[in-house]
Amino acid sequence: MPRNSEPPPCGRCRGTGRITYQRPRRTADGTVVFVDSVEDCDTCGGTGVCR
């Protein structure tokens, strides 16, 4: 059975290499809102494919 030379797309980031997290942020009046924070996937290192 031949093996693929390329690793499969990472399931965690769906192959995009980036993951969007919801991060809390306190506004000037003291309320907390959640904002999107996009970062490299720590599983694939931003490559989009599993290590």
C-alpha positions in Angstrom: 0.0 0.0 0.0 1.7 3.3 -1.1 2.0 6.0 1.5 1.1 9.6 0.8 4.2 11.9 0.6 2.2 14.8 1.9 0.6 14.8 5.4 -3.2 15.1 5.4 -5.0 18.4 6.0 -5.2 19.2 9.7 -8.6 18.4 11.0 -8.4 21.0 13.7 -8.1 24.0 11.4 -9.8 22.3 8.4 -6.6 22.7 6.3 -6.6 26.5 6.6 -3.6 26.8 8.9 -5.4 29.3 11.1 -7.8 29.0 14.0 -10.2 31.6 15.2 -10.6 31.9 19.0 -13.1 33.9 21.0 -11.0 36.2 23.3 -12.5 38.2 26.2 -11.9 42.0 26.0 -12.9 44.5 28.6 -14.4 47.7 27.1 -13.9 51.2 28.5 -17.2 51.0 30.5 -16.1 47.8 32.2 -18.2 45.3 30.3 -16.6 42.2 28.7 -17.1 41.4 25.1 -15.7 38.5 23.1 -13.7 39.3 19.9 -12.3 37.0 17.3 -8.6 36.3 17.5 -7.1 34.5 14.5 -3.8 32.7 15.1 -1.7 30.0 13.6 -3.0 26.5 14.5 -0.7 25.1 17.2 -1.2 21.6 15.7 0.0 22.4 12.2 2.1 25.5 13.0 0.2 27.5 10.4 1.0 25.2 7.5 -2.5 23.7 7.1 -1.3 20.1 7.2 -0.7 17.9 10.3 2.8 17.4 11.5 
